[in-house]
Each structure stands twice: as C-alpha cells, then as structure tokens.
Amino acid sequence: MTGVRISLAALALFLLLSTALAQRQRDPLTAPEIDQLRDTAVEPDLRLKLYVTFARARLVALEQARSDPKTTDRGQVTHDHLQDFLDVYDELNDNIDTYVGRKADLRKVLKTVIEGDTEFQAKLRALRDDASARKEETGQYEFLLSNALDALDSSVQDHRELLTQQEEAAKHKKPAKH
C-alpha cells in the first residue's frame, strides 16, 4: 500500500514538473510569424529583417504592458516579455551564424540588424534605469535584463565586425565573368 502511495506521489510530481517545463518551453513566436519565417528560409535578408521586426514587437509589448495601469504583477510580466525578446533575439543570432556558415552576403541586412541592436539597447537600458520600478518588482527580472543587455552588447560588436569582414571580402572579390 505504501508503494502505491509513493508511486502516485511520484507520478503527480512528474506531471507537475512536466507541465511546468512545458509552460517554460513555449515558443515566443506566433503561428503566423512561424509561417512567415518558413516562407523566407532561403532568403537571409527577408528572414533576418523579420526577426528584427519580431524582436522589436516583443519590446513594444513589454513597454505597453508596463505602462498599462491594469497590469498586475509588473515584475513577472516584464520578465516574461524580456524572455520572449531574448528568445527571438537568440534566434536572430543563430540564423546569422547559419547564413555566415553558408557564405551568404549579409552586408545589406546587417545594417538593419545593427540599427535594431542600437534601438534594443536603448530600450533595455531605459528599462534598467526606470526609477519608477520598485525593488521587489525589479528583482523578478533584473538577472534576465542583465543577460539581455550583455547579449546585445556582445552581438552589436559581433554584427559590426561581421559587416566589416563582409565589406572587406566584397572589395577583394573578383567580378564574375559571363
């Protein structure tokens, strides 16, 4: 009889953890966004621009939620929106790495990405410096915000270096003969 109770308790714990993990592993992209990305899989310029647009939308949603007086638990809401932004931004960087591995010319779209980087940094720094945020609220997202800023700072540098490398490579590339 005790073995049955232990097994039931273990099963209940497993189900609880599985549900919690499934909720944490949710995709930050909507079904229409996923469809748009699928349609641009072989077009780096379009695909990367979409990721910049989606990342921007996550920060706009964050700002709207924070300014909405009806928002309850602003700390958790901010955390969730930051996580969505960071997930989309990580996907942007993963896609850049993939296209670089395929020797794609990203010079044009990298300028858009770098502009987005600068905008994102400014918005996240403004969030970090928000004097109206209470300490208990910021405690819920402070670590994630710090990680997001670190990721952006590193990526801005990487994106600029990649643009410089690709521009240099393009200067030394021999024109194709017809």
Long-range contacts (C-beta under 8 A, 24 or more apart in sequence): 28-58, 28-83, 28-84, 28-85, 28-87, 28-88, 29-54, 29-88, 29-91, 44-95, 44-99, 44-104, 44-106, 44-109, 45-106, 45-108, 45-109, 47-95, 48-92, 48-95, 48-96, 48-99, 48-106, 48-109, 48-112, 48-113, 49-109, 49-112, 51-88, 51-89, 51-91, 51-92, 51-95, 52-92, 52-112, 52-113, 52-116, 54-88, 55-85, 55-88, 55-89, 55-92, 55-116, 55-120, 56-116, 56-119, 56-120, 58-84, 58-85, 58-88, 59-85, 59-120, 59-123, 59-124, 62-127, 63-123, 66-127, 74-133, 74-137, 75-136, 75-137, 75-138, 75-139, 75-140, 75-141, 76-140, 78-127, 78-137, 78-140, 78-141, 79-140, 79-141, 79-144, 82-141, 82-144, 82-145, 82-148, 83-144, 85-120, 85-148, 86-144, 86-147, 86-148, 86-151, 89-120, 89-148, 89-151, 89-152, 89-155, 90-151, 93-151, 93-155, 93-158, 96-159, 96-162, 100-162, 105-166, 105-170, 106-162, 106-163, 106-166, 107-163, 107-166, 107-167, 107-170, 110-159, 110-162, 110-163, 110-166, 111-163, 113-159, 114-156, 114-159, 114-160, 114-163, 117-152, 117-155, 117-156, 117-159, 118-156, 120-152, 121-149, 121-152, 121-153, 121-156, 124-148, 124-149, 124-152, 125-149
